[in-house]
Amino acid sequence: MKFGILVNEGPYQHQAADSAYLFCKAALDRGHEIHRVFFYHDGVNNSSRLTEPPQDDRNIVKRWSQLAEAHQIDLVVCVAAALRRGIKDENLAPGFRISGLGQLVETGIEADRLVTFGD
């Protein structure tokens, strides 16, 4: 099965980003495909390379980057939501790219299921 993922919450304010990441890992481990992960609303904060969690905390941004690299997953950040939060191309962590809502629409069309994490 091919999944599209929509993440609407930031990395440390809500469980949604952790849940989305763990869902992706589990799906990939079971042989499914992740078509794209689209970050929208506060979810765009998952893409900031400026995030520096304490050493004893999980680094959610780094996890996404590593997952994208290992499995060639397209991590797309909504341009409008990103700009509202001060996130630009130069602030993106590895593996992320900025694009428009058309990428989310395409994911809904191309994927068998679109799974949303967060409000």
TORVEXSE-236010 format. One record per residue (C-alpha): residue number from 1; residue in one letter; x, y, z. Coordinates in steps of 0.05 Angstrom, whole numbers. Each point is the difference from the previous one (the first is absolute). Example, Ala and Ser with C-alpha at 12.3 -4.5 7.8 and 13.67 -1.06 7.14 Angstrom:
REM residues 2
+-----+----+--------+--------+--------+
!   i ! aa !   east !  north !     up !
+-----+----+--------+--------+--------+
!   1 !  A !    246 !    -90 !    156 !
!   2 !  S !     27 !     69 !    -13 !
+-----+----+--------+--------+--------+
END
This chain:
REM residues 119
+-----+----+--------+--------+--------+
!   i ! aa !   east !  north !     up !
+-----+----+--------+--------+--------+
!   1 !  M !      0 !      0 !      0 !
!   2 !  K !     23 !     71 !    -15 !
!   3 !  F !    -11 !     50 !     56 !
!   4 !  G !      0 !     76 !     -1 !
!   5 !  I !     12 !     33 !     67 !
!   6 !  L !    -24 !     68 !     23 !
!   7 !  V !     33 !     29 !     63 !
!   8 !  N !    -36 !     61 !     30 !
!   9 !  E !     35 !      8 !     67 !
!  10 !  G !     70 !     22 !     22 !
!  11 !  P !     53 !    -48 !     25 !
!  12 !  Y !     -3 !     15 !     74 !
!  13 !  Q !    -69 !     29 !     14 !
!  14 !  H !    -41 !    -61 !    -18 !
!  15 !  Q !      6 !    -75 !     -8 !
!  16 !  A !    -19 !      4 !    -74 !
!  17 !  A !     70 !      6 !    -28 !
!  18 !  D !     26 !    -59 !     40 !
!  19 !  S !    -61 !    -41 !    -20 !
!  20 !  A !      8 !     17 !    -73 !
!  21 !  Y !     74 !    -19 !      1 !
!  22 !  L !    -14 !    -66 !     36 !
!  23 !  F !    -57 !    -15 !    -49 !
!  24 !  C !     47 !     11 !    -59 !
!  25 !  K !     53 !    -45 !     30 !
!  26 !  A !    -50 !    -55 !     14 !
!  27 !  A !    -31 !      5 !    -69 !
!  28 !  L !     69 !     -4 !    -33 !
!  29 !  D !     21 !    -58 !     44 !
!  30 !  R !    -62 !    -38 !    -25 !
!  31 !  G !     16 !     13 !    -73 !
!  32 !  H !    -47 !     58 !    -13 !
!  33 !  E !     20 !     63 !    -37 !
!  34 !  I !     -2 !     72 !     24 !
!  35 !  H !    -17 !     44 !    -60 !
!  36 !  R !     13 !     65 !     36 !
!  37 !  V !     -3 !     33 !     68 !
!  38 !  F !    -31 !     69 !     -3 !
!  39 !  F !     10 !     49 !     58 !
!  40 !  Y !    -54 !     52 !      9 !
!  41 !  H !    -21 !     51 !     52 !
!  42 !  D !     46 !     -6 !     61 !
!  43 !  G !     25 !    -66 !    -30 !
!  44 !  V !     49 !     41 !    -41 !
!  45 !  N !     41 !      9 !     63 !
!  46 !  N !     22 !    -73 !     -9 !
!  47 !  S !     44 !     24 !    -57 !
!  48 !  S !     42 !     53 !     35 !
!  49 !  R !     75 !    -14 !      4 !
!  50 !  L !      2 !     52 !     55 !
!  51 !  T !    -33 !    -48 !     49 !
!  52 !  E !     48 !    -22 !     55 !
!  53 !  P !    -32 !    -46 !     52 !
!  54 !  P !     38 !    -18 !     63 !
!  55 !  Q !     49 !    -58 !     -7 !
!  56 !  D !    -45 !    -47 !     40 !
!  57 !  D !    -62 !     16 !    -43 !
!  58 !  R !    -20 !    -29 !    -67 !
!  59 !  N !     19 !     41 !    -61 !
!  60 !  I !    -63 !     -5 !    -42 !
!  61 !  V !     26 !     44 !    -57 !
!  62 !  K !     62 !    -44 !     -7 !
!  63 !  R !    -43 !    -63 !      1 !
!  64 !  W !    -41 !     26 !    -59 !
!  65 !  S !     64 !     17 !    -38 !
!  66 !  Q !     30 !    -69 !     12 !
!  67 !  L !    -65 !    -35 !    -20 !
!  68 !  A !     -4 !     40 !    -64 !
!  69 !  E !     72 !    -16 !    -18 !
!  70 !  A !     -6 !    -74 !     16 !
!  71 !  H !    -65 !    -10 !    -39 !
!  72 !  Q !      0 !     57 !    -51 !
!  73 !  I !    -62 !     31 !     30 !
!  74 !  D !    -24 !     67 !    -26 !
!  75 !  L !     -6 !     48 !     60 !
!  76 !  V !    -40 !     61 !    -23 !
!  77 !  V !    -11 !     62 !     41 !
!  78 !  C !    -59 !     47 !    -16 !
!  79 !  V !     29 !     65 !    -25 !
!  80 !  A !    -54 !     45 !     29 !
!  81 !  A !      1 !    -33 !     69 !
!  82 !  A !     76 !      0 !      0 !
!  83 !  L !      7 !     74 !    -17 !
!  84 !  R !    -51 !     18 !     54 !
!  85 !  R !     47 !    -34 !     50 !
!  86 !  G !     65 !     28 !    -27 !
!  87 !  I !     22 !    -64 !    -34 !
!  88 !  K !     36 !     10 !    -67 !
!  89 !  D !     42 !    -44 !    -44 !
!  90 !  E !     63 !     18 !     38 !
!  91 !  N !    -31 !    -24 !     66 !
!  92 !  L !    -21 !    -69 !    -25 !
!  93 !  A !     30 !    -63 !     28 !
!  94 !  P !     28 !    -50 !    -50 !
!  95 !  G !    -52 !    -38 !    -40 !
!  96 !  F !    -54 !     54 !      5 !
!  97 !  R !    -24 !     45 !    -56 !
!  98 !  I !    -50 !     57 !     -4 !
!  99 !  S !    -58 !     -4 !    -49 !
! 100 !  G !    -74 !     16 !     -5 !
! 101 !  L !    -66 !    -33 !     17 !
! 102 !  G !     -1 !    -32 !    -69 !
! 103 !  Q !     49 !    -51 !     28 !
! 104 !  L !    -51 !    -19 !     53 !
! 105 !  V !    -55 !     -7 !    -52 !
! 106 !  E !     45 !    -43 !    -43 !
! 107 !  T !     15 !    -44 !     60 !
! 108 !  G !    -74 !    -10 !     13 !
! 109 !  I !     -8 !    -22 !    -73 !
! 110 !  E !     63 !    -44 !     -5 !
! 111 !  A !     -3 !    -34 !     68 !
! 112 !  D !    -48 !    -56 !     18 !
! 113 !  R !    -11 !     32 !     68 !
! 114 !  L !     14 !     70 !     27 !
! 115 !  V !     12 !     -4 !     75 !
! 116 !  T !     -5 !     65 !     41 !
! 117 !  F !     37 !     12 !     65 !
! 118 !  G !    -23 !     59 !     42 !
! 119 !  D !    -58 !     48 !     -6 !
+-----+----+--------+--------+--------+
END
